[in-house]
Amino acid sequence: VVILIATAFSVFLARALVRPLLALGAAARRLERGDFTVHVVPKSRDELGDLTHSFNLAAKGLEERDVKLKQAYEQLKAVDEDRKRGYEKLKAVDEDRREAFERLQSAHRQQGKELRSLRRTSRQVQSDL
């Protein structure tokens, strides 16, 4: 009878110790998958209760950091979009500048041709006089 009572007490004690550990293990796997909202209710005020409380604090800290990282990512994404738009505007301005420069070069060449033609005409007029 004593052995039966001792065995029953051992099983009860083992389950009482294992259940909180199993709950923490399951919560840790959820945390590992990125579920930072996980929370384990402490069942006791002993070392396992302290461990559960510490786990919950760690999960909450990870959740807060995750939120901040997501916010920072969104801000960086917005800055990158602004940068891309600015780059596209600069490209357009640069293309306009190139086209204007090419028009100026073409006009300069044309004026040079016209000036040479006027000089030839002027020399011919002078030689005819």
Z-matrix of the N, CA and C atoms (Angstrom, degrees):
N
C 1 1.453
C 2 1.531 1 109.64
N 3 1.315 2 116.82 1 -42.62
C 4 1.464 3 120.97 2 179.37
C 5 1.527 4 110.10 3 -62.74
N 6 1.325 5 114.70 4 -40.00
C 7 1.474 6 118.13 5 179.24
C 8 1.525 7 109.64 6 -65.96
N 9 1.291 8 117.74 7 -40.36
C 10 1.470 9 121.81 8 178.79
C 11 1.525 10 110.83 9 -63.52
N 12 1.310 11 117.44 10 -42.90
C 13 1.468 12 121.55 11 178.43
C 14 1.528 13 109.92 12 -66.85
N 15 1.322 14 117.36 13 -41.65
C 16 1.477 15 121.29 14 178.94
C 17 1.518 16 110.72 15 -64.27
N 18 1.324 17 117.11 16 -40.04
C 19 1.467 18 121.51 17 178.86
C 20 1.529 19 110.20 18 -66.18
N 21 1.325 20 116.54 19 -44.86
C 22 1.466 21 120.58 20 179.43
C 23 1.528 22 110.19 21 -63.02
N 24 1.331 23 116.10 22 -41.59
C 25 1.461 24 119.91 23 178.23
C 26 1.528 25 110.67 24 -64.85
N 27 1.330 26 117.73 25 -40.30
C 28 1.475 27 122.19 26 178.82
C 29 1.524 28 110.91 27 -62.81
N 30 1.324 29 116.94 28 -43.62
C 31 1.469 30 121.54 29 178.57
C 32 1.523 31 109.64 30 -63.20
N 33 1.312 32 116.91 31 -45.63
C 34 1.465 33 121.51 32 178.82
C 35 1.531 34 110.14 33 -60.13
N 36 1.331 35 116.98 34 -46.84
C 37 1.460 36 121.82 35 -179.63
C 38 1.524 37 111.01 36 -64.09
N 39 1.310 38 116.90 37 -41.96
C 40 1.469 39 120.73 38 179.23
C 41 1.524 40 110.43 39 -62.48
N 42 1.310 41 116.89 40 -44.17
C 43 1.475 42 120.00 41 178.96
C 44 1.527 43 110.90 42 -64.88
N 45 1.319 44 115.98 43 -39.53
C 46 1.466 45 119.93 44 179.81
C 47 1.523 46 110.80 45 -63.40
N 48 1.327 47 117.72 46 -32.01
C 49 1.471 48 121.18 47 178.37
C 50 1.520 49 111.61 48 -83.47
N 51 1.317 50 116.81 49 -36.66
C 52 1.469 51 120.75 50 -174.28
C 53 1.523 52 112.21 51 -76.48
N 54 1.316 53 119.51 52 -38.62
C 55 1.474 54 121.55 53 -177.20
C 56 1.528 55 112.34 54 -55.46
N 57 1.333 56 119.20 55 -50.66
C 58 1.469 57 117.79 56 178.42
C 59 1.528 58 112.88 57 -62.48
N 60 1.331 59 116.26 58 -34.71
C 61 1.474 60 119.12 59 177.61
C 62 1.523 61 111.08 60 -67.94
N 63 1.320 62 116.74 61 -39.93
C 64 1.468 63 120.06 62 176.80
C 65 1.527 64 110.44 63 -64.19
N 66 1.329 65 116.80 64 -40.79
C 67 1.473 66 120.47 65 178.11
C 68 1.523 67 110.29 66 -63.21
N 69 1.332 68 117.28 67 -42.05
C 70 1.468 69 120.23 68 177.57
C 71 1.525 70 110.91 69 -65.14
N 72 1.323 71 116.38 70 -39.70
C 73 1.468 72 120.13 71 178.30
C 74 1.515 73 111.87 72 -62.07
N 75 1.334 74 116.28 73 -45.02
C 76 1.468 75 120.64 74 178.47
C 77 1.530 76 110.38 75 -63.35
N 78 1.323 77 116.33 76 -41.68
C 79 1.471 78 120.16 77 179.23
C 80 1.527 79 110.19 78 -65.50
N 81 1.331 80 116.83 79 -38.32
C 82 1.474 81 120.42 80 179.05
C 83 1.527 82 110.30 81 -63.79
N 84 1.325 83 117.91 82 -38.16
C 85 1.473 84 120.53 83 177.41
C 86 1.527 85 110.89 84 -65.72
N 87 1.338 86 117.39 85 -38.96
C 88 1.473 87 120.13 86 175.89
C 89 1.520 88 110.38 87 -63.53
N 90 1.325 89 115.43 88 -41.86
C 91 1.465 90 120.96 89 178.81
C 92 1.523 91 110.17 90 -62.07
N 93 1.316 92 115.72 91 -40.96
C 94 1.463 93 121.08 92 179.00
C 95 1.525 94 111.39 93 -61.34
N 96 1.327 95 117.10 94 -34.99
C 97 1.470 96 121.65 95 179.20
C 98 1.530 97 112.64 96 -79.79
N 99 1.338 98 116.53 97 -1.19
C 100 1.462 99 119.37 98 176.49
C 101 1.509 100 114.42 99 100.61
N 102 1.314 101 118.25 100 6.27
C 103 1.469 102 120.98 101 177.52
C 104 1.527 103 107.63 102 -85.94
N 105 1.325 104 115.82 103 89.97
C 106 1.462 105 120.94 104 -176.17
C 107 1.535 106 112.28 105 -83.74
N 108 1.320 107 116.99 106 0.24
C 109 1.463 108 120.23 107 178.33
C 110 1.528 109 111.27 108 -87.97
N 111 1.313 110 117.24 109 0.33
C 112 1.457 111 121.80 110 -177.10
C 113 1.532 112 110.43 111 -60.79
N 114 1.333 113 115.04 112 139.96
C 115 1.464 114 121.24 113 179.41
C 116 1.529 115 107.77 114 -145.81
N 117 1.311 116 115.84 115 131.94
C 118 1.462 117 121.25 116 178.64
C 119 1.519 118 107.71 117 -111.76
N 120 1.327 119 116.72 118 129.55
C 121 1.468 120 121.32 119 -179.92
C 122 1.528 121 108.68 120 -80.32
N 123 1.333 122 116.51 121 120.32
C 124 1.472 123 118.44 122 177.23
C 125 1.526 124 110.31 123 -63.98
N 126 1.325 125 116.15 124 134.03
C 127 1.463 126 121.28 125 -178.67
C 128 1.523 127 112.01 126 -99.17
N 129 1.326 128 116.54 127 -10.63
C 130 1.468 129 118.45 128 -177.31
C 131 1.522 130 109.33 129 -148.19
N 132 1.311 131 115.24 130 173.70
C 133 1.462 132 121.30 131 178.94
C 134 1.525 133 110.88 132 -110.98
N 135 1.301 134 116.83 133 24.27
C 136 1.456 135 120.88 134 179.36
C 137 1.525 136 109.46 135 -99.50
N 138 1.323 137 116.39 136 -158.47
C 139 1.463 138 121.09 137 -178.28
C 140 1.530 139 112.03 138 -61.29
N 141 1.342 140 116.68 139 -38.06
C 142 1.473 141 119.53 140 177.59
C 143 1.526 142 110.98 141 -65.66
N 144 1.312 143 116.67 142 -37.37
C 145 1.470 144 120.21 143 176.11
C 146 1.516 145 110.67 144 -64.66
N 147 1.351 146 116.35 145 -41.14
C 148 1.475 147 120.18 146 176.53
C 149 1.523 148 111.21 147 -63.46
N 150 1.331 149 115.86 148 -42.41
C 151 1.462 150 120.45 149 178.59
C 152 1.527 151 110.85 150 -62.66
N 153 1.317 152 116.40 151 -42.13
C 154 1.468 153 121.02 152 178.09
C 155 1.528 154 110.51 153 -63.34
N 156 1.318 155 116.81 154 -43.27
C 157 1.466 156 120.90 155 178.27
C 158 1.532 157 110.25 156 -62.02
N 159 1.324 158 117.08 157 -44.47
C 160 1.475 159 120.77 158 178.92
C 161 1.524 160 110.74 159 -62.85
N 162 1.332 161 115.94 160 -40.07
C 163 1.462 162 120.18 161 177.70
C 164 1.526 163 110.52 162 -60.43
N 165 1.326 164 116.24 163 -45.30
C 166 1.467 165 120.68 164 179.94
C 167 1.527 166 111.32 165 -62.17
N 168 1.329 167 116.66 166 -40.03
C 169 1.474 168 119.81 167 177.67
C 170 1.527 169 110.78 168 -64.43
N 171 1.329 170 115.72 169 -41.51
C 172 1.469 171 119.55 170 178.72
C 173 1.527 172 110.48 171 -63.39
N 174 1.327 173 116.71 172 -43.33
C 175 1.469 174 120.36 173 179.39
C 176 1.522 175 110.72 174 -62.40
N 177 1.318 176 116.38 175 -41.89
C 178 1.468 177 120.22 176 178.98
C 179 1.532 178 110.53 177 -64.38
N 180 1.327 179 116.60 178 -42.06
C 181 1.469 180 119.99 179 177.64
C 182 1.515 181 111.79 180 -62.31
N 183 1.327 182 116.73 181 -40.95
C 184 1.464 183 120.39 182 177.50
C 185 1.524 184 111.17 183 -65.31
N 186 1.315 185 116.31 184 -38.78
C 187 1.466 186 119.72 185 178.22
C 188 1.529 187 110.79 186 -63.11
N 189 1.335 188 116.46 187 -44.29
C 190 1.467 189 119.95 188 178.86
C 191 1.526 190 110.92 189 -62.68
N 192 1.321 191 117.15 190 -41.85
C 193 1.465 192 120.51 191 178.64
C 194 1.527 193 110.91 192 -65.58
N 195 1.333 194 115.47 193 -38.40
C 196 1.461 195 119.75 194 178.89
C 197 1.526 196 110.56 195 -62.94
N 198 1.326 197 116.60 196 -42.31
C 199 1.477 198 120.56 197 178.50
C 200 1.528 199 109.42 198 -62.23
N 201 1.335 200 116.59 199 -45.15
C 202 1.469 201 120.17 200 -180.00
C 203 1.524 202 111.31 201 -63.59
N 204 1.328 203 117.00 202 -40.34
C 205 1.462 204 120.08 203 178.18
C 206 1.524 205 111.28 204 -63.51
N 207 1.328 206 116.13 205 -41.40
C 208 1.466 207 119.34 206 178.74
C 209 1.522 208 110.96 207 -65.07
N 210 1.334 209 116.60 208 -39.22
C 211 1.467 210 119.62 209 177.67
C 212 1.525 211 110.35 210 -65.33
N 213 1.326 212 116.76 211 -43.66
C 214 1.464 213 120.44 212 179.21
C 215 1.520 214 110.30 213 -63.03
N 216 1.325 215 116.72 214 -39.03
C 217 1.459 216 120.72 215 177.80
C 218 1.526 217 110.87 216 -61.73
N 219 1.314 218 116.44 217 -45.27
C 220 1.466 219 119.86 218 179.45
C 221 1.527 220 111.30 219 -63.38
N 222 1.344 221 116.57 220 -38.98
C 223 1.461 222 119.98 221 177.44
C 224 1.535 223 110.20 222 -64.56
N 225 1.318 224 116.78 223 -43.85
C 226 1.465 225 120.16 224 178.60
C 227 1.518 226 111.27 225 -63.59
N 228 1.326 227 115.72 226 -38.14
C 229 1.460 228 119.86 227 177.83
C 230 1.520 229 110.63 228 -62.57
N 231 1.336 230 116.42 229 -41.86
C 232 1.469 231 120.41 230 178.90
C 233 1.529 232 110.51 231 -65.85
N 234 1.321 233 116.87 232 -41.76
C 235 1.466 234 120.68 233 178.24
C 236 1.528 235 109.69 234 -62.64
N 237 1.333 236 116.38 235 -41.44
C 238 1.465 237 120.08 236 179.33
C 239 1.522 238 111.18 237 -64.18
N 240 1.333 239 116.81 238 -39.68
C 241 1.469 240 119.98 239 177.23
C 242 1.532 241 110.26 240 -63.48
N 243 1.329 242 116.99 241 -42.08
C 244 1.465 243 120.72 242 176.60
C 245 1.529 244 110.48 243 -60.67
N 246 1.343 245 115.25 244 -42.74
C 247 1.459 246 120.31 245 179.40
C 248 1.532 247 110.07 246 -61.60
N 249 1.316 248 116.70 247 -43.43
C 250 1.471 249 120.57 248 179.90
C 251 1.522 250 111.08 249 -62.98
N 252 1.355 251 115.93 250 -43.29
C 253 1.470 252 118.99 251 178.62
C 254 1.529 253 110.54 252 -63.31
N 255 1.339 254 116.44 253 -42.10
C 256 1.463 255 120.42 254 178.04
C 257 1.513 256 111.48 255 -62.18
N 258 1.324 257 116.50 256 -41.14
C 259 1.462 258 120.88 257 178.53
C 260 1.531 259 110.72 258 -62.64
N 261 1.330 260 116.18 259 -43.37
C 262 1.467 261 119.57 260 179.39
C 263 1.527 262 110.89 261 -63.45
N 264 1.339 263 116.64 262 -38.59
C 265 1.468 264 119.66 263 177.53
C 266 1.528 265 110.27 264 -64.73
N 267 1.328 266 116.22 265 -43.17
C 268 1.469 267 119.55 266 178.75
C 269 1.520 268 111.07 267 -62.99
N 270 1.330 269 116.52 268 -39.59
C 271 1.464 270 119.91 269 177.65
C 272 1.529 271 110.53 270 -60.19
N 273 1.338 272 115.62 271 -42.90
C 274 1.464 273 119.98 272 -179.33
C 275 1.529 274 110.35 273 -65.64
N 276 1.327 275 116.81 274 -42.79
C 277 1.472 276 120.47 275 178.54
C 278 1.524 277 109.83 276 -63.24
N 279 1.337 278 116.42 277 -42.31
C 280 1.462 279 120.37 278 179.82
C 281 1.524 280 110.63 279 -63.80
N 282 1.316 281 117.22 280 -40.39
C 283 1.465 282 120.63 281 178.29
C 284 1.534 283 110.40 282 -64.43
N 285 1.343 284 116.90 283 -42.16
C 286 1.464 285 120.53 284 176.58
C 287 1.526 286 110.56 285 -60.94
N 288 1.346 287 115.78 286 -41.77
C 289 1.467 288 120.46 287 179.48
C 290 1.523 289 110.39 288 -63.41
N 291 1.320 290 117.02 289 -42.89
C 292 1.478 291 120.57 290 178.91
C 293 1.521 292 111.09 291 -61.52
N 294 1.331 293 115.12 292 -45.94
C 295 1.465 294 119.31 293 -179.58
C 296 1.525 295 110.52 294 -62.10
N 297 1.329 296 117.09 295 -42.19
C 298 1.466 297 120.44 296 178.71
C 299 1.526 298 110.41 297 -63.75
N 300 1.329 299 116.98 298 -40.91
C 301 1.462 300 120.86 299 179.04
C 302 1.528 301 110.64 300 -63.94
N 303 1.314 302 116.74 301 -42.07
C 304 1.474 303 120.17 302 178.08
C 305 1.518 304 110.81 303 -63.79
N 306 1.340 305 117.28 304 -38.77
C 307 1.474 306 119.99 305 177.35
C 308 1.535 307 110.13 306 -64.05
N 309 1.338 308 115.94 307 -41.92
C 310 1.468 309 119.73 308 178.33
C 311 1.516 310 111.29 309 -63.02
N 312 1.325 311 117.64 310 -42.66
C 313 1.465 312 120.56 311 178.57
C 314 1.520 313 110.48 312 -62.21
N 315 1.329 314 115.86 313 -43.41
C 316 1.460 315 120.23 314 179.75
C 317 1.527 316 110.45 315 -62.75
N 318 1.331 317 116.29 316 -43.93
C 319 1.465 318 120.07 317 178.85
C 320 1.525 319 110.30 318 -63.78
N 321 1.341 320 116.57 319 -39.27
C 322 1.465 321 120.80 320 178.97
C 323 1.531 322 110.25 321 -63.20
N 324 1.327 323 117.42 322 -44.15
C 325 1.476 324 120.46 323 178.10
C 326 1.522 325 110.44 324 -62.46
N 327 1.337 326 115.15 325 -42.39
C 328 1.461 327 119.12 326 -179.77
C 329 1.533 328 110.81 327 -63.30
N 330 1.336 329 116.30 328 -42.97
C 331 1.464 330 119.83 329 178.32
C 332 1.529 331 110.95 330 -63.41
N 333 1.344 332 115.80 331 -37.84
C 334 1.464 333 119.63 332 177.49
C 335 1.524 334 111.13 333 -61.69
N 336 1.331 335 116.62 334 -42.53
C 337 1.466 336 120.91 335 178.58
C 338 1.528 337 110.23 336 -63.34
N 339 1.341 338 114.80 337 -44.25
C 340 1.462 339 118.92 338 -179.31
C 341 1.531 340 110.67 339 -64.50
N 342 1.330 341 116.96 340 -39.60
C 343 1.463 342 121.14 341 179.28
C 344 1.525 343 110.34 342 -64.38
N 345 1.317 344 117.71 343 -43.53
C 346 1.476 345 120.75 344 177.51
C 347 1.520 346 110.41 345 -62.65
N 348 1.333 347 116.77 346 -39.94
C 349 1.457 348 120.57 347 178.86
C 350 1.535 349 110.35 348 -64.21
N 351 1.338 350 117.18 349 -41.72
C 352 1.463 351 120.88 350 178.13
C 353 1.531 352 110.91 351 -63.50
N 354 1.321 353 116.93 352 -39.58
C 355 1.469 354 120.19 353 178.79
C 356 1.522 355 110.60 354 -63.48
N 357 1.326 356 116.05 355 -43.05
C 358 1.473 357 118.86 356 178.81
C 359 1.528 358 110.14 357 -62.13
N 360 1.345 359 114.52 358 -43.85
C 361 1.468 360 118.84 359 179.52
C 362 1.524 361 110.38 360 -63.24
N 363 1.307 362 116.90 361 -41.11
C 364 1.464 363 121.44 362 179.74
C 365 1.508 364 110.83 363 -63.23
N 366 1.342 365 116.97 364 -42.81
C 367 1.481 366 120.11 365 178.66
C 368 1.526 367 111.13 366 -64.02
N 369 1.343 368 115.22 367 -39.32
C 370 1.456 369 118.38 368 179.52
C 371 1.515 370 110.66 369 -65.95
N 372 1.315 371 117.14 370 -40.41
C 373 1.462 372 120.84 371 179.48
C 374 1.538 373 109.05 372 -64.33
N 375 1.333 374 116.12 373 -42.64
C 376 1.461 375 120.01 374 -179.71
C 377 1.535 376 110.72 375 -65.54
N 378 1.292 377 116.01 376 -37.91
C 379 1.477 378 118.04 377 -179.46
C 380 1.512 379 111.22 378 -72.58
N 381 1.327 380 116.63 379 -27.77
C 382 1.456 381 120.63 380 178.30
C 383 1.528 382 111.35 381 -75.30
N 384 1.301 383 117.07 382 -20.89
C 385 1.450 384 119.56 383 -177.84
C 386 1.455 385 108.00 384 -84.80
